[in-house]
Amino acid sequence: MPSLDIDNANMSATDYCTPEWLGRRLNSEEGALVLDLRAQNDFIQSHVEGAINLFIPTLMLRRLKSGNLSVSSVIQCNEGKEKFNKKCKTHTIVLYDDNTKDLNANPTSIINLLVKKLKVDGCQVRVLQGGFQSFEELYPDLCEGVDDNETSTIMGLRNLSLSDRDNVNCTREISGLDTPFHNALPVEVIPNLYLGNARNSADLEALKKHGIQYILNVTPNLPNMWEKDEHIVYKQIPINDHWSQNLSVYFPEAISFIDEAREKGCGVLVHCLAGVSRSVTVTVAYLMQRCHLSLNDAYDYVKKCKPNISPNFNFMGQLLDFERHLSTSPDWCKCDSDIACSCHQYKRYFDSPRPSPNYNSVNVEAVAS
């Protein structure tokens, strides 16, 4: 799929719509498919009635621009994805942010990128002049917030001193996109590190089959089913899957717990309720720290192992912060140089305009005991 050339793409008058136009559309049978590009917190507080929150994390933005990602694939909620796929070709799509009035002032903005992408996909697209602020001033009755509709669809790719890593040895290499998709959970991400859900944590037969003797429970309320079994060691991280939660403060102890299990040659299961957000965030953080991977590569690798992963926005932001933390740590460097090196450039991937790495030749160095 070709990349999107948005650098010189100017917006014409027909690409805009006024708040009045959108108000009339929402009050008519024609309607519109409205995408809210603001941060999730702003969306939750108030948004255009029926809008879909489509805040795109940095991790996905580069792929969207390169043409390797569809807009619908960013939508994690099945109901929202169905709504978008059903209406994107039959309804005019209206995009808005906070208060944009002139898109030509920033031709490389996310909203410009999405306009270009949606047009390439054959959609009719307009941008709301003045953004949400202008619309809300004129049509407060056509806006809703969490108090009005607590089940509003929210979409999107749903902060650390760490222990010394000198005692771990990278010995096995897993390359590229040939990682098998395991329909039967738990999924073995790297030797002795398993990713799963609540059901897996309660399946004693499966735990024994995989040699799992350590369980990291990333929930505040799921019981540790086999806590009385002297052969199983538990650690619980009391975090809900919510944008207000700070999971990153638990990264050091989670990584240490996983290390303890693997250094003893024991399997360790990292699980939450569904096995798609909290446990995935911890697993990605572990690969970043112990296998010296960028967030992009670690996320890619875990997704190849388990395609339905979906960390919430806030957890993705914490992983970005974690990557920046690792990038400033001399322990993370892959060479012995005391000066700026290629490792430094690579680990600052999200802060630089360097081209995306070749994801077909990613080497994941699995940590062995």
C-alpha positions as CSV (number, residue, x, y, z in Angstrom):
1,M,0.0,0.0,0.0
2,P,1.5,3.4,-1.0
3,S,2.4,6.0,1.6
4,L,0.3,9.1,1.9
5,D,2.0,12.3,0.6
6,I,0.4,14.9,2.9
7,D,3.2,17.4,3.0
8,N,2.0,19.4,0.1
9,A,-1.7,18.6,0.3
10,N,-3.7,21.8,0.7
11,M,-7.3,21.7,1.9
12,S,-10.0,23.2,-0.4
13,A,-13.1,25.0,0.7
14,T,-15.1,21.8,0.0
15,D,-13.2,20.0,2.7
16,Y,-14.7,22.1,5.4
17,C,-18.2,22.2,7.0
18,T,-19.6,24.8,9.4
19,P,-21.1,24.0,12.8
20,E,-24.5,25.0,11.3
21,W,-24.1,22.5,8.5
22,L,-23.3,19.7,11.0
23,G,-26.1,20.7,13.2
24,R,-28.6,20.5,10.3
25,R,-27.2,17.1,9.3
26,L,-27.5,15.6,12.8
27,N,-31.1,16.8,12.9
28,S,-31.9,15.2,9.5
29,E,-32.3,11.7,8.3
30,E,-29.0,12.0,6.3
31,G,-26.9,12.2,9.5
32,A,-23.1,12.0,9.5
33,L,-20.4,9.8,10.7
34,V,-18.5,12.0,13.2
35,L,-15.0,11.3,14.4
36,D,-13.6,13.1,17.5
37,L,-9.8,13.4,17.3
38,R,-9.3,15.0,20.7
39,A,-7.7,13.3,23.7
40,Q,-9.8,10.7,25.4
41,N,-10.3,12.8,28.6
42,D,-11.8,15.7,26.6
43,F,-14.0,13.3,24.7
44,I,-15.3,11.7,27.9
45,Q,-16.2,15.1,29.3
46,S,-18.2,16.2,26.3
47,H,-18.4,15.5,22.5
48,V,-20.7,15.7,19.6
49,E,-23.7,13.4,19.9
50,G,-22.9,9.9,18.5
51,A,-19.2,10.8,17.8
52,I,-16.5,8.2,17.8
53,N,-13.3,9.0,19.6
54,L,-10.4,8.3,17.3
55,F,-7.3,9.5,19.2
56,I,-4.3,7.9,17.4
57,P,-1.2,7.1,19.5
58,T,2.2,8.0,18.1
59,L,2.9,4.2,17.7
60,M,0.1,4.0,15.1
61,L,0.5,7.4,13.5
62,R,3.7,6.5,11.5
63,R,2.1,3.4,10.2
64,L,-1.1,5.2,9.2
65,K,1.0,7.7,7.2
66,S,2.9,4.9,5.5
67,G,-0.3,3.4,4.3
68,N,0.2,0.2,6.3
69,L,-2.8,0.7,8.6
70,S,-6.4,1.2,7.9
71,V,-8.5,3.7,9.9
72,S,-10.9,1.0,11.0
73,S,-8.1,-1.2,12.3
74,V,-7.4,1.5,15.0
75,I,-10.9,1.0,16.3
76,Q,-10.8,-1.5,19.1
77,C,-14.5,-1.6,20.1
78,N,-16.3,-4.2,17.9
79,E,-19.5,-2.1,18.0
80,G,-17.7,1.0,16.9
81,K,-15.8,-0.8,14.2
82,E,-19.0,-2.2,12.8
83,K,-20.5,1.3,12.8
84,F,-17.6,2.8,11.0
85,N,-17.3,0.0,8.4
86,K,-21.1,0.2,7.8
87,K,-21.3,4.0,7.3
88,C,-17.9,5.1,6.1
89,K,-18.9,4.8,2.4
90,T,-22.5,5.8,2.7
91,H,-22.3,8.8,5.1
92,T,-20.3,11.9,5.0
93,I,-17.5,11.7,7.6
94,V,-16.9,14.8,9.7
95,L,-13.6,15.2,11.6
96,Y,-13.0,17.6,14.4
97,D,-10.4,18.5,17.0
98,D,-10.5,21.3,19.6
99,N,-10.6,24.5,17.6
100,T,-8.8,24.1,14.2
101,K,-9.8,26.7,11.7
102,D,-7.1,26.6,9.1
103,L,-5.7,23.1,8.2
104,N,-3.2,24.6,5.8
105,A,-1.4,26.1,8.8
106,N,-0.2,22.6,9.7
107,P,-0.3,20.3,6.6
108,T,1.3,17.4,8.5
109,S,-1.2,17.3,11.4
110,I,-3.2,14.2,12.3
111,I,-6.4,15.7,11.0
112,N,-4.8,16.4,7.6
113,L,-3.4,12.9,7.5
114,L,-6.8,11.4,8.2
115,V,-8.5,13.5,5.6
116,K,-6.0,12.3,3.0
117,K,-6.3,8.7,4.1
118,L,-10.1,8.6,4.1
119,K,-10.2,10.2,0.7
120,V,-7.8,7.5,-0.7
121,D,-10.2,4.9,0.8
122,G,-13.1,6.5,-1.2
123,C,-14.8,8.3,1.7
124,Q,-16.5,11.7,1.6
125,V,-14.8,13.8,4.3
126,R,-15.3,17.2,5.8
127,V,-13.5,19.0,8.6
128,L,-15.6,21.0,11.2
129,Q,-14.4,24.6,11.1
130,G,-13.5,25.9,14.6
131,G,-13.6,22.3,16.0
132,F,-15.6,21.2,19.0
133,Q,-15.4,24.6,20.7
134,S,-17.3,26.3,18.0
135,F,-19.9,23.6,17.7
136,E,-20.6,23.3,21.4
137,E,-21.2,27.1,21.7
138,L,-23.9,26.9,19.1
139,Y,-25.4,23.4,19.7
140,P,-24.9,22.4,23.4
141,D,-28.1,20.3,23.0
142,L,-26.3,18.2,20.3
143,C,-23.4,17.4,22.6
144,E,-23.2,14.7,25.2
145,G,-20.7,13.6,27.9
146,V,-20.1,10.8,30.3
147,D,-23.1,11.9,32.5
148,D,-25.4,11.8,29.5
149,N,-24.3,8.5,28.1
150,E,-21.9,6.5,30.2
151,T,-21.8,3.7,27.6
152,S,-20.6,6.1,24.7
153,T,-18.3,4.2,22.4
154,I,-14.7,5.1,23.0
155,M,-12.2,3.9,20.5
156,G,-8.6,3.9,19.7
157,L,-5.7,1.8,20.4
158,R,-7.3,1.1,23.8
159,N,5.1,6.1,33.9
160,L,11.4,3.7,37.0
161,S,14.6,2.4,38.4
162,L,15.0,-1.1,37.3
163,S,17.1,-4.0,38.5
164,D,20.4,-4.7,36.9
165,R,20.2,-6.8,33.7
166,D,23.7,-8.1,33.7
167,N,22.5,-11.5,35.1
168,V,20.4,-12.3,32.1
169,N,21.7,-13.8,28.9
170,C,20.1,-13.5,25.5
171,T,20.5,-16.8,23.8
172,R,17.6,-17.5,21.5
173,E,16.6,-15.6,18.4
174,I,13.1,-15.2,17.0
175,S,13.0,-13.3,13.7
176,G,10.5,-11.5,11.6
177,L,6.8,-12.1,11.2
178,D,6.9,-15.9,11.4
179,T,5.7,-15.9,15.0
180,P,2.9,-18.5,15.3
181,F,-0.6,-17.4,16.2
182,H,-1.7,-19.5,19.2
183,N,-5.5,-19.9,19.3
184,A,-5.1,-21.8,22.6
185,L,-4.0,-19.6,25.4
186,P,-1.8,-19.0,27.3
187,V,0.6,-17.7,24.6
188,E,4.3,-18.3,25.1
189,V,5.8,-14.9,24.1
190,I,9.4,-15.9,24.8
191,P,10.7,-19.0,26.6
192,N,8.9,-19.3,30.0
193,L,7.0,-16.1,29.6
194,Y,3.3,-16.6,29.0
195,L,0.5,-14.1,28.3
196,G,-3.1,-15.0,29.1
197,N,-6.4,-14.2,30.8
198,A,-8.4,-15.0,33.9
199,R,-9.5,-18.4,32.5
200,N,-5.9,-19.5,31.9
201,S,-4.9,-18.5,35.4
202,A,-7.7,-20.9,36.8
203,D,-6.7,-23.8,34.5
204,L,-4.5,-25.9,36.8
205,E,-4.0,-28.6,34.1
206,A,-2.7,-26.0,31.6
207,L,-0.5,-24.4,34.2
208,K,1.2,-27.7,34.9
209,K,1.4,-28.5,31.2
210,H,3.4,-25.4,30.5
211,G,5.5,-25.6,33.7
212,I,4.0,-22.4,35.0
213,Q,4.8,-21.9,38.7
214,Y,4.7,-18.1,38.9
215,I,1.6,-16.1,38.2
216,L,1.5,-12.3,37.9
217,N,-2.1,-11.2,38.4
218,V,-2.6,-7.7,37.0
219,T,-6.1,-7.0,38.5
220,P,-7.3,-5.7,41.8
221,N,-10.1,-8.2,42.3
222,L,-9.5,-11.5,40.5
223,P,-8.8,-14.3,43.0
224,N,-5.4,-16.1,43.1
225,M,-7.1,-19.5,42.5
226,W,-4.1,-21.7,43.5
227,E,-2.6,-19.5,46.2
228,K,-2.7,-22.4,48.7
229,D,-0.7,-24.6,46.3
230,E,2.9,-24.5,47.6
231,H,4.2,-25.0,44.1
232,I,2.7,-21.7,42.7
233,V,4.0,-18.3,43.6
234,Y,1.7,-15.3,43.1
235,K,2.2,-11.5,42.8
236,Q,-0.8,-9.2,42.4
237,I,-0.8,-5.7,40.9
238,P,-4.1,-4.0,41.9
239,I,-4.8,-2.0,38.7
240,N,-8.0,-1.5,36.8
241,D,-8.1,-1.1,33.0
242,H,-8.9,2.6,33.1
243,W,-7.3,5.7,31.8
244,S,-6.8,7.1,35.3
245,Q,-4.6,4.2,36.4
246,N,-0.8,4.3,36.6
247,L,0.5,0.9,35.8
248,S,4.1,2.0,35.0
249,V,4.9,2.4,38.7
250,Y,4.7,-1.3,39.0
251,F,7.0,-2.1,36.1
252,P,10.1,-2.6,38.2
253,E,8.6,-5.1,40.5
254,A,6.7,-6.9,37.7
255,I,10.0,-7.2,35.7
256,S,11.8,-8.5,38.8
257,F,9.1,-11.1,39.4
258,I,9.2,-12.3,35.8
259,D,13.0,-12.5,36.0
260,E,12.9,-14.5,39.3
261,A,10.7,-17.1,37.6
262,R,12.7,-17.4,34.4
263,E,16.1,-17.5,36.1
264,K,14.8,-20.6,38.0
265,G,13.6,-22.1,34.7
266,C,10.0,-21.8,35.7
267,G,7.1,-20.6,33.5
268,V,5.5,-17.4,34.5
269,L,2.0,-16.4,33.4
270,V,1.1,-12.7,33.2
271,H,-2.6,-12.2,33.1
272,C,-5.5,-9.8,33.6
273,L,-9.2,-10.3,33.0
274,A,-9.3,-10.5,29.2
275,G,-5.5,-10.7,28.5
276,V,-5.6,-7.8,26.1
277,S,-4.6,-4.6,28.0
278,R,-3.0,-4.7,31.4
279,S,-1.1,-7.9,31.1
280,V,0.0,-6.9,27.5
281,T,1.3,-3.6,28.8
282,V,3.5,-5.4,31.4
283,T,4.7,-7.9,28.8
284,V,5.6,-5.2,26.3
285,A,7.5,-3.3,29.1
286,Y,9.4,-6.5,29.9
287,L,10.5,-7.0,26.3
288,M,11.6,-3.4,26.1
289,Q,13.7,-3.7,29.2
290,R,15.1,-7.2,29.0
291,C,15.3,-7.7,25.2
292,H,16.4,-4.1,24.5
293,L,13.5,-3.5,22.1
294,S,11.9,-0.2,21.1
295,L,8.2,0.1,22.0
296,N,7.3,-0.3,18.3
297,D,9.2,-3.6,18.0
298,A,8.1,-5.0,21.3
299,Y,4.4,-4.2,20.6
300,D,4.7,-5.6,17.1
301,Y,6.2,-8.8,18.4
302,V,3.5,-9.4,21.1
303,K,0.8,-8.6,18.6
304,K,2.2,-11.3,16.3
305,C,2.0,-13.7,19.2
306,K,-1.5,-12.6,20.2
307,P,-3.3,-10.5,17.5
308,N,-6.2,-9.2,19.7
309,I,-4.1,-7.1,22.1
310,S,-5.4,-3.7,22.9
311,P,-3.7,-1.7,25.7
312,N,-5.7,1.4,26.6
313,F,-4.5,4.9,25.6
314,N,-3.1,5.8,29.0
315,F,-1.1,2.5,29.2
316,M,0.3,3.2,25.7
317,G,1.4,6.7,26.9
318,Q,3.1,5.1,29.9
319,L,5.0,2.7,27.6
320,L,6.1,5.7,25.6
321,D,7.3,7.4,28.8
322,F,9.0,4.1,29.7
323,E,10.8,4.1,26.4
324,R,12.1,7.6,26.9
325,H,13.3,6.6,30.4
326,L,15.1,3.6,29.0
327,S,16.6,5.8,26.2
328,T,18.4,7.9,28.9
329,S,19.8,5.0,30.8
330,P,23.4,3.9,29.9
331,D,22.4,0.3,30.9
332,W,20.1,0.2,27.9
333,C,22.8,0.9,25.3
334,K,23.8,-2.1,23.2
335,C,27.4,-1.2,22.7
336,D,30.4,-0.1,24.7
337,S,30.8,3.4,23.2
338,D,30.9,6.3,25.6
339,I,29.8,8.7,22.9
340,A,26.5,9.0,20.9
341,C,26.0,5.8,19.0
342,S,23.5,4.1,16.7
343,C,21.9,2.6,19.8
344,H,21.1,6.0,21.1
345,Q,19.6,7.0,17.8
346,Y,17.5,3.8,17.6
347,K,16.1,4.0,21.1
348,R,15.0,7.6,20.4
349,Y,13.0,6.4,17.5
350,F,9.8,8.1,18.5
351,D,11.5,11.5,19.0
352,S,13.2,11.6,15.6
353,P,12.1,11.7,12.0
354,R,14.1,8.6,11.1
355,P,12.4,6.1,8.8
356,S,10.5,3.2,10.3
357,P,12.6,0.0,10.9
358,N,12.1,-3.0,8.7
359,Y,9.6,-5.0,10.7
360,N,10.1,-8.1,8.6
361,S,13.6,-8.6,10.1
362,V,13.1,-7.9,13.7
363,N,15.3,-9.9,16.0
364,V,13.8,-10.6,19.5
365,E,16.5,-11.8,21.9
366,A,14.7,-14.0,24.3
367,V,16.2,-14.0,27.8
368,A,17.1,-17.4,29.0
369,S,18.1,-18.5,32.4
